[in-house]
Amino acid sequence: MWFMLLFIRGTCDDKLKVLFRMYDTDDTGVLNPCDISQMIRSMLQIAGTRLNDQIISEIVHEMFSNAGLAKEEPLQFKDFEVLFSNQMELFSKSSLDWKG
């Protein structure tokens, strides 16, 4: 439940850390491009949108390229921050919407 509190009250950095930990399923402290692809698929699913694997792969490649990161290399958290640095305003406005 701690992750819910971070999404409600946390900083951008807190929210990025939650996302990183959610997709670091093997708890190695790194995310590989497949993990990033899965994260994008999950976000698209939540938004009710679907893209094929080729388009998602292109999106991941473009994200890595724009951030100056090599696509084949696993990302540590500091790299993950760079990858999403141009989306920080979006993270600052993100929250959980509770419907009851």
C-alpha angles and dihedrals in degrees: 000000000000090000090060091056090050091053091048099044107006131114124247088264091052091052092049090050090052091051091047093051092045092058097037087083095162091050094232096134092243137087122211125207090264089058090051090049090052090050091053091048090052093049091048090049091052088051090050093246132122131198128182121253093256093057092045089050089052091049091051091048091050092048092051092044093049090050092049092244128136109245094219095056123091114244125237117203093268089056090047088055090052091048091056099032093110090053098054093110089056091051092048089058097042121107142148118272111215116203117190 
